[in-house]
Amino acid sequence: MDLLMPARAYLMWRTDLTGAWSPPPDRPTATGAMPTMTGARVRDVYETGDLTMTGILMVITSADRMTPGTEPTGVWLEELTTPYYVFRDGGADVTLASIKGGAVPVDQRSVNADGENDASVERYLKDEALKAAVADTPVFTDIDPNGYDALFLPGGHGTMFDYPGSAELARLVERFDRAGKIVAAVCHGPAGLVSARKADGTPFVAGRRVAGFTDSEERAVGLDQAVPFLLETRLKELGGQHEAGPDFAPFALRDGNLVTGQNPASATRTAELVMDALKEKAA
């Protein structure tokens, strides 16, 4: 795979800039009821594998505009599809949800012509089940998190506009953290961590090693004035020990139960670190 593809895609972006659902049957709803196998969702149960029946909840942005303007945004597709397939192929059970429910807005600048995408995006474009799930997600607050072992937050600039302001998402991050479960995010996904707090009231990221889309990467794609804040700067202001690799190159790290990645090229490594952490817990 061309490791510079995500950087090129972001830079091309700046150049251009002018149904019913129910959870899997083994996972309870928020009310505790055990649903039937109906509705649009993604569920893969493996008879073999290291993490059979391990549950991962992916919460995705619902923001489709860079407010207060009208520039389209959404999830950067590779940051959803790459982790999803790493998790699924590893034997995990994956549930997709979003901030508002319904169709997930996909940043169209993250989708190129056939044959010109990251391998996971190419796979997604032929995966009718996953495409149907992305087109009809439940609101994440309708899902009982007790049945899940990890929370994963994909990125995309849309996250900068709805993750930080969601008190419910902050509480979900806190709930997973205090239960000793995995919390993970990639690229702009760590925007979902900035409003969360530890049990003592200090910022969730304070004193923790964390990665995320860097200020220099934001400037390189020309969107440093379009986002409500610079993610690297905010993580540092909250006491996070921000670490990074070269711009647009793969970089991910794990600090205990927190796993974060820097940019789209880091999606694979971020997901692999999540799987490593889950395997340790299952051992």
Protein Blocks (a to p, Z undefined) as FASTA:
>chain_A
ZZklmmmmmmmmmmmmnbjcdddfkbccfkopacddedjddddddfbdjkgoiacddddd
fbfbdcfbfbdcdddfklmmmmmmmmmmnopacddddfkgpjddddfklpccehiacfkl
mmmmmmmklmmmmmoccdfklpcfklpcbdcddedjklmmmmmmmmklmmmmmmmmmnop
acddehjlmmmmmmpccfkopafkgopacddddfklmmmnopmmmpmbdfklmmmmnopa
cddddehiacdddehjaccdfblmlmmmmmmmmmmmmmmmmZZ
